[in-house]
Amino acid sequence: MYGLLSSSKNCRKFIVTAFKSVNLFHHTAPDINEYEEAMKALNSLQTNRALLEELKKEARTSHVTNIKKLQQTVTFLERSGVSLEKLDELSVIHVSGTKGKGSTCAFCESILRHHGYKTGFYSSPHLVAVRERIRINGQPLSQQEFSRYFWKVYNSLIELRKTENDMPPYFRFLTVMAFNVFLSEKVDVAIVEVGIGGEYDCTNILRQVSTVGITSLGIDHTSLLGSTIEDIAWQKAGIMKPGSIAFTADQQPAAALEVLRQRASEKKSTLLIAPPLESYDWSSFTTQLGTVAKVQLVNASLAIQLANAWLWQHGSGGHPPADVALRREQSRVSEEQVPVSPVFQVSFNMASGLKFCTWPGRNQIISEGLVHYFLDGAHTSESLWLSIDWFIQNSHAISKKNTPYRVLIFNCTGDRDPKALLLPLLDCDFQLVIFCPNTVTTSVDSSSDQANYKINMIQQLENCRRIQEVWYELQEENVKNKTRFFNVLHPIYIRNNVPKNLLDSCNSVKSKAEVKLFPCVSETLAYLKKKNEDESCEFHIYITGSLHLIGCVLSVLDPDLTLATSQLSEGIGVSATNGTNMVESYSS
């Protein structure tokens, strides 16, 4: 196949220094050194901060530049040995959005896997290991598999480059690699999560996509996507394809939904809204959906619609999506409105897929004795309010009548406004607030899965100090205004769910939380462990603001990501009403 030059002399010469006695493509056992060298080569493709800022400026001002980048991705794909025509053979569910993309994709993948299909799943960012980004049947590639595919693609691109710098950047490379993996592994379906945006995202070289998902929208990545919800919706809708069925999350902002409707019309795609999860027919199962984080209910419904549409489109069962024209006539839905997709009875495989889906770092609790870690990668203002709701409810449930020592570990990155993110956190009754860079240790290992060359340690610490100053300013304002908490409650926040004792504590002026800044996550966690041992009381440690921060914490607490539990495990009964136990048929 064009571009696959693994047997060429030049290709072998390129890697002979590192692997004199290694056959890259026919290993019988993993080679740690090979994987480390792959990480070094991959990390060398990261874009530094200065160049990244320049690229952002170009992306906002030049349609031509963005189209050129898409064409470059096609060129790199072809150099790797995969033509667009070959890529067209891949059956894909493509998902964009601001919040919940990863969770929605994970639910969708699990549902289809529980139907017996071989699945591919491409997501970002990774938490602990870059291998998490490319999964087969729900499992990240092994180090051996990752190394094999990495060098196959990397060496092809090296051999065919025109200049020394003619290589794809980090995310674009992994996208090309993921498509190579999915085609080579002959997956039945690939669930592909957009990186940033949609219209110009490098995953959008996909041409034949029958099923599209757009998760909840909000303001994020403004330097690339625009500063209004309309701008962002336009970008996210860019993955719609002619003839595709697109589903979007319930309760989208009205202005965003209107843009999605217009874009669907332009692209000749059918757009439907995923209904509330509780509106489906769950009669075959016992459910307690009120115990589940609300945002995951929205994501799960969207995933059900995506999986069902794919099954129906490929003649594998599923319920036919509504005939939009007929439904409009029957329900008098105007052309300016987006119809809600019909509900149906949830099947055993769908329920199993939801119940046994695990997605670490989102609404996750890890308990170690008296210490309870609450991890959620919320990084927009809207998602923070929902995340706080989840944290308060679960903190109250765990502590019962006791008052725990509450700790916040926080960081935010990029062009996000720390004030908007910190504001809802002020009144969660934290005794200690810690700001910490997204790094496990203070040293940078070029072969690490978490090496970050986009921003150096000094820049990260400066960012944390700026966030710390914003916290101090907000805290001063909070002390001056006792009632501020109730005056600025976000509409999405459900006050009735806040325990009365917490509301009472927020009504009074508490002493200011102690504030600390640590240089890395490992030192932060070591300090808290020692403090807990000294004080011997219950600690509730809430970690949020950045998925990269969550990943660093998990690298210490759960490096193999074995402690994640299902988001919906408590919400869906373990057995159908016919008495058949719901057994996880496939590993999740």
N, C-alpha and C positions, 0 to 999 in steps of 0.2 A: 504494500500500500504506500502511496505517495507520502514521503516525509519520514517513514519509519526506517531509520538507518542505524539500528542498534548493532548491526554486524560490521559496520564500516570501520576501517583502520583509524580514521580520524576520531571517530566516536570513542573507540577503545583507548586511544592515546590520551584523550582528554581526561579520563578518569583513572588511568593506570597508576598514577602516583599514590592515590588514596587506596586503591583496591587491586594490588598486584595479583593476588591469587583468588579474586572473587569473580564468579560468573554472575553478573547482575540479574540475569533473567531466569536462572534455573537453580535457585537456592533450595536447600532442603531444611535449613534452619535459619532463624533470624540472625542478622549481623548488626549488632548495636552500633559499631563504628560506621557502617554504611548508612544507617538511619541518621546518626549524628551529622555525617557529612551532607546528607540530603537536607537536614535542617539548616546547616550553614549556607548551602547554596540557595535554599528558599528564602532565608532571611536576608540574603544579599540583594534580593529583589524588592525589598521594602523601600518606599519612597520617603526621603527625609522631610522634615517639617517645612523647611524653607521652600523646597520644590513643590511640596503638597499645597502650600498656600498659593503659589503661582498657578498651579493647575486648577485650583478652586476658582480663581479669578477668571481664568480662561473658560472654565465650564459654565460659569454664569453668563458670560457675554457672547459666546460663540456657538451657534448651532452647528456650524461647519466643523468646529473642533471636536464636538461631541460625536458627530457622525463619523469623523475620521477615526476616533478611538474605537468605535464599533467595528469599523472596517479593519483596523489593526488587529482586533480580537479574532476576526474571521481569518486574517492572514496567519496568525499564530496557530489557530486551530488547524488550518490546512497544512502548515509546516509540521504539525504533530502527527499528521497522517489521516486526519478526519476532514472530509469535505462537508460543505453545507448539505449536500444531498444525502450524505451518510447520516449527518445529524438529524435530518428530517425523519429518519426511521425510528428515532427515539421517542417513545410515548411519554409526554411530559405534563405534569400539573405545575403551573408556574404561579408563584405567590409573591405579591408585593404588599406594602403597607407600612405604617409607622410603628404600631405596637402589636405584638402577638404573632408576628410572622413565623418565628421559630416554633412556638407552641402549636400553632395551627398546622404547620407542616408536619410536626411530630405526630399529632393526633391523626392526620390524614394518612401518613405512612403506616402507622400502627394498624389502622382500620383495614387498609388494603393488604397488609401482611397477614392479618388475621383471616382474610379471605383466601389466603394461600398463594398470593402473588409474590414474585421476587421483586423486591423494591430497591431503588436507589434513592438516596437522600443527600442533597447538597445544601449546607447551611453555613451561616457565619454570624458572629465570630465563634471561635472555639473557646472553651473554658480552660482546659488543662493541656490537651494535646491537639495539634493541628489535624491529626487523623480523624477527630470528631466531625470535621466538616464534610467528609465523604464517607457515607455509610452504605453498606449492603445488608439488606434484611435487618435494618435497625442497628447494626453493629458497626462501629468505626473500623476502617481498614486496620489490619495489624501492622506493626512496624515493618515486617517483611513485605507485605503487600504494598504498603505505601511507598517503600523504597523502590520496589520493582517498577511500579507505575511512574513514580517521580522521575527516575533516571531515564526511563524510556522516553518520556515527553521532554525532559530537560535537555538531554543529549541531542534529540532531533532538532530542537529549537536552536541550540548552540551551533550545530553544524550548518544550519541554513540561514543564520543571521547575516545581515548585510554589513553591519558595523558592530563594534564592540558593545555598544549600548542597545542594540536591537533585540531586546528581550522584554517580555511582558512583565509588568509590575506584579507584586505578590498576589493580589486577589484575582487578577486576570489570569495569571498562570494557573492558580488552583481551579478556576472555572474551566479552563481548557483541559486540565488534568481530569477533573470530575467527569466531563463529557466522554473522555477517552475511557475512563474506568467503567462507566455505565454501559457504553456500547460493547466493550470487551467482555464484561460480565453478563451481557445479554439480559438485563433486567426487564421485567414486564412493564414497569412504570418507574419514572424518575420524578421525585418531588423536588423542585428546584426553588429555593428561596432567593429572592432578589437581594443584592448587596445593599445598594443605596439608590433610592428613586425607583426607576423602572424604565422609562423611555430610553435613557442613554446608558443604563446599566449593562455591563458586559454580558450578563446572562441573556440579554434580550437579542442576541444573535439567533436565538431560537425562532424558527419560522412556522413550524407546524405544531401549534399548541391548541388543544381542543378544550381544555379546562383551565380557567384562570381564577385566582382568588385575590381579593384586596381586603386586608385586615383593617382594623380601626385606624383612622387617620388623625394626625396631630401635627404640631409644629416641631420639626426636628431637622437637622442638617440644613439649616437655612442658607448657609454660604454656598451650597450646591443646588438646592432645590427651590429656593425662593422663600420669602418671608411670610407669605399668606397661605391659608389653608387651600385656597383655589389653586395657587401655583403648585403646591405639593400634590394635590389630587390629580392635576394634569400629568405630572411626572409619573405617579403611581399607576395611572390608567394606561400608560404607554405599553404595557405588556399585553393588552388585549389584542387579539388577532381576528381577522375576518372569519366568521363562522364559529367562533369559540363561544362557549357559555361562561360568563363571568359572574362570580358571586361576591358580594361584599358584606361586611359585617353589619349587624344591626346597630342602630343609633349613631350613624355617621352624622357629623355636622351637616346641616342643610346645604350650606354653600358647597361643601365638598361633594355631597351626593349629586348635586346638580351638575357639577363638572364631570363626574363619573358617567352620568347619564348622557351628556353631550358627547363625551369621548367614545362611549359605546356605540352611539349612533354613527359617528364619523368612521369608526373602525369596523362597522357592521358586525358587532358582537352583541349577544343577548346578555343583558344585565339583570340580575335578580338579587334580592336581599335575603340573607339567611335568617330564618325565623328564630325566636327565642328557643333555647334548648328544651325548656320545660314544656313547650307546645307540641313536641313530637308525641307519638303514641308509645309510651313506656310500659304498656300494660303487661308485657311479658317479664318485667323486671321490677324489683323494689328499688326505689330511688330516694335519695335525700340530697337533692341538688343544692339545698340551702346551706349545706356544710362546705360547699366548694367556693373557692375564690371567684368572685363574679366575673372577672375578666376571662377566666378559663371557660366559663359557660359560653361566652360569646365565641371564643376561639374554637371550642368543640363543635358548636353548631355549624360554623363555617366549614370545618373539616368534614363533617358528615355530608354536607351538600357537595363538596368537591369530590369526595370519594364516591358518593352515589352517582354523580354525573359521569364520572370516569367509567364506572361499572356499566352504566346504561349505554354510554357511547360505544363501548367496546363489546357489546353484546354479552355482558357477563352478569345479567340481572340488573338490580337497581330499579329505582322508580323513575319513570320518564319525567324530566323537567316540564313544567307547565308550558302549554302553548300560549305565549305571551299575548298574542292578538286576541285569542279566544277569551282568556282570563280578563283582559281589559274590557271586552265587550260585556262579559257576564257581570263583572264587579264594578263596571263603569270607572275603571282606572284611566286617568287621562294620559295622553302621550308625554306629559311633563312629569309624570310620577313613575317611580321605579317599583314594580310589583314585588311582593314578597313570595319567595319560593314556597311551594306547597309542602306541608309536613307529611310524614308517613310513619308507619310502624318501624321502630328501631329493631334491626335484626340482631341475632345472637352475635354474629361476627362484628357488627358495628359496636355493640355494647362492650364486647371483649376488647376491641381495639382501643376504645376510649379508656376503659377501666385499667388496662395493663400498660398504658403508655407512660413512660417516664421521660422527663425533660429537666435535667438538673439546672439549678441556679435560678429557677423561677418559682416563687412561692414555696421555697424549700426550707424545711426545719431539720437541723441536725442537733441531737442532744448528746451531751457528754457529762453525765453526772448532774451537777448543779448548774451547768452551763448549757444554755439553749441558744443556738445560732439561727437567726431568721434571715435567710438569703433571698433577695429578689433583685433582679437586674433592671428594675424600672429606671428609665432615664429621660422621661418627659414629664412635664408638670401633671398632665392628666393621669399618666400611669402611676405617678407617685402617690396621688390621692387614693387610688384604688389599692395600691400596695400598703399604704399606711392602714387602711381599713382592715386589710388582711392581717397585718402585724398586730394591731390592737386586739382584734378578736382572738387570735391564737395565743398572744401573750396572756390575755385575761383567762383564757381557758386552761392554760398550763399552770399558771400561778394560783388560780382559784382565789382564795381570800388573802393570800400572802402578797406582799408588795415586793416585786423583784427589783434588783438593781439593773436599771436599763442603760444600755450603751448603744450609741450610734457610731458606726464606721461608715464614712462617706467619702466619695470622690465623684467628680464629673469631668468630662473631657470634651475636647472639640470646641465648637462654637456655642455650646449650651450655656444658658443663663443660670448661674448658680443661685441667684436670688429667688428665681421662680421655683427652683427645685428644693431649696432649703426652707422656704416659707411654710409649707405644710408640715415640716418636721419639728418646728419650734415647740409645739405644745403636746409632744408625745411623752413628756415627763422623763426625759433622759437625765441621768445623773452625770454621765460622762459622754463627751462627744470627741471622736477621734477622726482626724483627716489624714489620709494616707495615699501615697501614689499607687498606681496600678503596677506594682512590681513585687515579686515574692521576696527577693533579696536586693541588696544595694549594688551587687555586681551584675554585669551583663555577660551572659554566656552565649556566644554566637551560635552554639548548637542547640540552644534551648527552644522549645516550642513556644515560649512566651517572650523571647527576645523582642525588644521594641526599639527600632532605630529611628522611628518617626520623631521621637522626642527624648532628649537625654534626661539624666537624673536631676540635674540642676533645674531644668525647665519644669519637670514634674513637681519638684518641691516648691518652686515659685508659684505654680498653679494652685497647689494645696494651700499655700499661705494666703493667696488671694481669696480662695474659698473661705478660709478661716476668718479673714477680715470681714467678709460679707456676713458670716454667722454672727460675729460680735456686733455688727451694726444692727442686724435684725433682732438680736437678743436684747439690745438696749431699747429698741422701739417697743418690743414686747413687754418689757417691764413698765414702760411709761403708759401703756394702754392695756389695762387688764382685760378688756372685753374684745380685743382685736381678734381673738380666736374665732369667735362666733360671727364677727362681721365679715370675715373673708372666706368663710367656708365655701369651697368649690361646690357647684351644683351637683357634681357627680358623687360627692361624699354623702353617705347615708347616715345622718346623725343618730337615727334611732338605734343603730347598731353599736354605738359607742357605749361601753359600760358606764353606769352612773358614777361609780367611784372615780373613773378617769375624767368624766365631765366636771365633777366637783373639783378635782385637782387642777384642771385647766382654768377654772373660774377664779382660782386664787393665784396670787403672785408667788411663784416658787422661787427659791434661790437659783441663781444662774447655774447652768450645768458647767462642770469642769471641762475645759477644752485642752486637747493635746494634739500634737502633730508628730507623726512617726515617719521615718524614712522608707519603710517597707512593711509589707504585710506580715512577714514572719516575726519581726520585732513587735508589731502590734499585738499579735495573738499570744506571743510569749509573755508580754507584759500583762495581758488580761488573765492568762492562766495563773500567773503568780499572784495577781491581785485577788482572784477568786479563792485561791488556796489560803491566802492570808485572812480573808474576810468570811469565808465559809458561809456564803449566802447565795441565793439563786440569782444567776446572771441571765438577762435576756439581751442578747447582742444582735442588733438589727443592722444588716449590711446591705447597702443599696446605692443607687446613683449611677452605676456603671457595670455592665456585664463583664468587662475586663477586670474590674476589682473583684467581682464574684469569682471569676476564674482563678485569680491569685489566691483567694481564701480557700477555695476548694483544692488547690494544689497542695495546701498544707493539711487541711482537714480530711480530704477524701480524694487523693490523687488518682485513684482508679475509678472514681465516680460510681461507686457501688452502693452508696447510701441514699440515692435518690428514690423517692417513692412516687407512686402514681398521683397525678393531680386530682383524678376523679375516683380514687380508690374508695373513699368514704361516701361518695355520692351515688354510686351505682351498686346495687345489691350483688352479692357473690353468686347468687343462683337465680335461674329463671323460675317462673311460677310453676313450671311443670316438674320441678324438683331436680332438674339436671344441674349439677354443679358447673359453675362457670370456671373452666380450667384454662390457664394460659397455654395456648397451643404452640406459640412461638415465643422465643425469648425477646423481651422488649428492652 
